[in-house]
Amino acid sequence: MKINYQLNLATQFSRFPAGRYKSDGPYSGEAFRDDFLIPYLREHKKVVVELDGALGYGSSFLEEAFGGLVRAGFRPAEIFDLIELHSRDESLINEIQSYIQHA
Amino acid sequence: MRRLRKRAVDVRQVLKREGAVAMGRGVMGRKADRKRWRVRRASERRLQRILKHRNRRALKLRIRERRSRAWHTPSREMVIPVPRNVTLNGRAHQAELTKFLHELRLSFRKKDGQLCIDFRQCRKLFPEGTLLFFAELTRLIEGFPAKARRCIPAIDVTVNGVLQHLGLYALLGHESARVPEGRDVVNWRVARAPNVDGERAGEALLAMEMSSERTSDLFRGVTEAITNVSNHAHIASRKDGLHLPIKKEWWMFCREDDDSLYVAVCDLGIGIPRSLPRVHASEVLADALSRMFGNRRPTDGRMIKAALRLRRTRTEQRYRGKGFTDILSVANRSEGSALRIYSNRGRVSYSADTLIPVIRDRTFKYSILGTIIVWVFPLKGKGHEN
């Protein structure tokens, strides 16, 4: 039976996420999507992504990590059902949602 | 005695009459000639003063240029003096620094002979100029590790301290027993990495003790800048004549003084003016340039300005191209702050101080062969430095 999974980006991935592709650096958006997001989405019912705690997020990282899910085969509506974003910064959540819609 | 005086007056009157007769114009004609002579003499004196001032100025420039040129000692050591002001602000200073870096590259290319960098004339270090010098020197030393090198330390105490604190003296084999101290010295922080290493950049920003919002904004802008380095800066050869292997390296300085906080990121790649035509479709770029600048020539400064406004519109990559928006947004969110981008021969200054943000572009004679992005924030409500 699938359950919800709590994913804290800052502690489980990196406090300093940067870059778009894996060739850019060790903690890129592509690495987060392929090594964390997609496997957990396949195993669990829902993934709750906690965004607070990292120093900041560049647009390249966010677009590749979340917008890249659409290019990897997920539909936008499906992504919104499977992923729940948590952050004190509402604009960050809105930005990620716009990347998913316009990917 | 009375007789002699009378004779003298008579002689003068006689000479006057004779002179007037010789000129053939009478007494009034001689007055006009004297006036014309006086006017000519005055203009000659003025011209001599102007020429003297111009010659003095030309002489000063010639001496300054001679002192800035590299020279060989009898033992074939090449001595290259560092400019007085290590900065990219101002046409003359930018030319001086780029010429110095060019001579540095030439000297490293030569396999034989020792290199000596003379810091004695150096009086002031500015963040962007020092960052460019630091980046070039570290790249050259790593590219040519066998090149014999040394330096003559600076006379100025602060410059000495900063060069030691940044590790430049250590790179050139100079050891100083003095421990760098003073706020002007230890407030310089440096970070560098060969890839998009957010941790290195983040640690340097956290050491500056800024507010969490500003740190987060800057981290976003800096990581976008270094992501651009990884993706665009090294897609072609740098054309510096060195043929070194391509390394997607970046350097970062953070510096705080009494008035302002500076954060600068540098790369030694092909520059924005050369990468822009490779990143955007030619018809898109041509259309954007014609809308922005009409028929005017696309100089390096204008190309940087165009890059700030262009987004990637090729069908298969329309989700990209937001990096410069992040870089600009750092300056937009902080009142009184400014952004300067130097790339090759161009420079763009962005100021969010006014109601409508102003972007000014400028093009210099010589290229820095790379890109430097500088954010300047005022501290304690004071205006920022230019």
Boltz contact constraints between the chains, C-beta under 6 A:
constraints:
  - contact:
      token1: [A, 16]
      token2: [B, 198]
      max_distance: 6.0
  - contact:
      token1: [A, 16]
      token2: [B, 199]
      max_distance: 6.0
  - contact:
      token1: [A, 16]
      token2: [B, 202]
      max_distance: 6.0
  - contact:
      token1: [A, 18]
      token2: [B, 196]
      max_distance: 6.0
  - contact:
      token1: [A, 18]
      token2: [B, 198]
      max_distance: 6.0
  - contact:
      token1: [A, 18]
      token2: [B, 223]
      max_distance: 6.0
  - contact:
      token1: [A, 19]
      token2: [B, 196]
      max_distance: 6.0
  - contact:
      token1: [A, 19]
      token2: [B, 227]
      max_distance: 6.0
  - contact:
      token1: [A, 20]
      token2: [B, 227]
      max_distance: 6.0
  - contact:
      token1: [A, 24]
      token2: [B, 196]
      max_distance: 6.0
  - contact:
      token1: [A, 24]
      token2: [B, 227]
      max_distance: 6.0
  - contact:
      token1: [A, 24]
      token2: [B, 230]
      max_distance: 6.0
  - contact:
      token1: [A, 25]
      token2: [B, 195]
      max_distance: 6.0
  - contact:
      token1: [A, 25]
      token2: [B, 196]
      max_distance: 6.0
  - contact:
      token1: [A, 25]
      token2: [B, 197]
      max_distance: 6.0
  - contact:
      token1: [A, 55]
      token2: [B, 202]
      max_distance: 6.0
  - contact:
      token1: [A, 55]
      token2: [B, 219]
      max_distance: 6.0
  - contact:
      token1: [A, 56]
      token2: [B, 216]
      max_distance: 6.0
  - contact:
      token1: [A, 56]
      token2: [B, 219]
      max_distance: 6.0
  - contact:
      token1: [A, 56]
      token2: [B, 220]
      max_distance: 6.0
  - contact:
      token1: [A, 58]
      token2: [B, 220]
      max_distance: 6.0
  - contact:
      token1: [A, 58]
      token2: [B, 223]
      max_distance: 6.0
  - contact:
      token1: [A, 58]
      token2: [B, 224]
      max_distance: 6.0
  - contact:
      token1: [A, 59]
      token2: [B, 322]
      max_distance: 6.0
  - contact:
      token1: [A, 59]
      token2: [B, 326]
      max_distance: 6.0
  - contact:
      token1: [A, 60]
      token2: [B, 227]
      max_distance: 6.0
  - contact:
      token1: [A, 63]
      token2: [B, 319]
      max_distance: 6.0
  - contact:
      token1: [A, 67]
      token2: [B, 319]
      max_distance: 6.0
  - contact:
      token1: [A, 103]
      token2: [B, 319]
      max_distance: 6.0
